Amino acid sequence: MTQTEPDKQLLHLVFGGELETVDGLTFRDLDALDLVGIYPNYASAYRVWKQKAQQSVDNAHMRYFIVHMHRLLDPETDTARTD
């Protein structure tokens, strides 16, 4: 039996909010940001991001984002996406 190494946590934050302009990155109200959650890998963060983005499709100013927190916490982390 071979010993397997557990998957390394690659934390991702999903959040969203209304932007001042549809082509900008400035939020209308920082207090109203939707902090959806922190996820252990890109694949799970992507599933939640997609769901939240689809729920807000009627609001052109609403945008959701995925932040690769593992890159902020450990800049030496491999930048290859692991789904």
C-alpha positions as CSV (number, residue, x, y, z in Angstrom):
1,M,0.0,0.0,0.0
2,T,1.4,3.4,-0.9
3,Q,1.1,6.4,1.3
4,T,-0.5,9.4,-0.4
5,E,0.1,12.9,0.6
6,P,-3.1,14.9,1.4
7,D,-4.1,17.6,-1.1
8,K,-2.6,20.9,-0.2
9,Q,-5.1,23.6,0.7
10,L,-5.2,26.3,-2.0
11,L,-7.7,28.7,-0.4
12,H,-9.9,30.8,-2.6
13,L,-12.3,33.7,-1.5
14,V,-15.5,34.3,-3.4
15,F,-17.1,37.7,-3.0
16,G,-19.2,40.2,-5.0
17,G,-20.8,43.6,-5.0
18,E,-22.3,46.3,-7.1
19,L,-19.8,48.2,-9.2
20,E,-20.1,52.0,-9.9
21,T,-19.8,51.3,-13.7
22,V,-20.2,48.1,-15.6
23,D,-16.6,48.3,-16.9
24,G,-14.9,49.4,-13.7
25,L,-13.7,47.8,-10.5
26,T,-14.8,50.4,-8.0
27,F,-17.6,49.1,-5.7
28,R,-20.6,51.3,-4.9
29,D,-20.8,50.4,-1.3
30,L,-18.1,48.5,0.5
31,D,-20.4,47.8,3.4
32,A,-22.7,45.9,1.1
33,L,-20.1,43.5,-0.3
34,D,-21.4,39.9,-0.4
35,L,-18.6,37.9,1.3
36,V,-19.7,34.4,0.1
37,G,-17.0,32.3,1.6
38,I,-13.5,30.8,1.6
39,Y,-13.1,27.4,-0.2
40,P,-10.3,24.8,-0.1
41,N,-9.7,24.7,-3.9
42,Y,-10.5,26.5,-7.1
43,A,-13.1,23.9,-8.3
44,S,-15.3,24.4,-5.3
45,A,-14.9,28.2,-5.4
46,Y,-15.8,28.2,-9.1
47,R,-19.0,26.3,-8.5
48,V,-20.2,28.8,-5.9
49,W,-19.0,31.8,-8.0
50,K,-20.9,30.5,-11.0
51,Q,-24.1,30.1,-8.9
52,K,-23.9,33.6,-7.4
53,A,-23.1,35.1,-10.8
54,Q,-26.1,33.4,-12.4
55,Q,-28.4,34.6,-9.5
56,S,-27.4,38.2,-10.2
57,V,-27.6,38.1,-14.0
58,D,-30.3,40.7,-14.1
59,N,-28.2,43.3,-12.3
60,A,-25.5,44.5,-14.8
61,H,-23.5,46.2,-12.1
62,M,-23.3,43.2,-9.8
63,R,-20.0,41.2,-10.2
64,Y,-18.6,38.2,-8.3
65,F,-14.9,37.4,-8.1
66,I,-12.6,34.6,-7.0
67,V,-9.5,35.7,-5.2
68,H,-6.6,33.2,-5.0
69,M,-5.8,33.7,-1.3
70,H,-3.1,31.0,-1.4
71,R,-1.1,33.2,-3.7
72,L,-1.3,36.1,-1.2
73,L,-0.5,33.9,1.8
74,D,2.4,32.1,0.0
75,P,3.8,33.8,-3.1
76,E,6.0,30.8,-3.7
77,T,2.9,28.7,-4.3
78,D,2.8,27.1,-7.8
79,T,0.6,29.4,-9.9
80,A,-0.7,26.4,-11.9
81,R,-4.5,26.1,-11.4
82,T,-5.5,22.8,-9.7
83,D,-9.1,22.1,-10.2
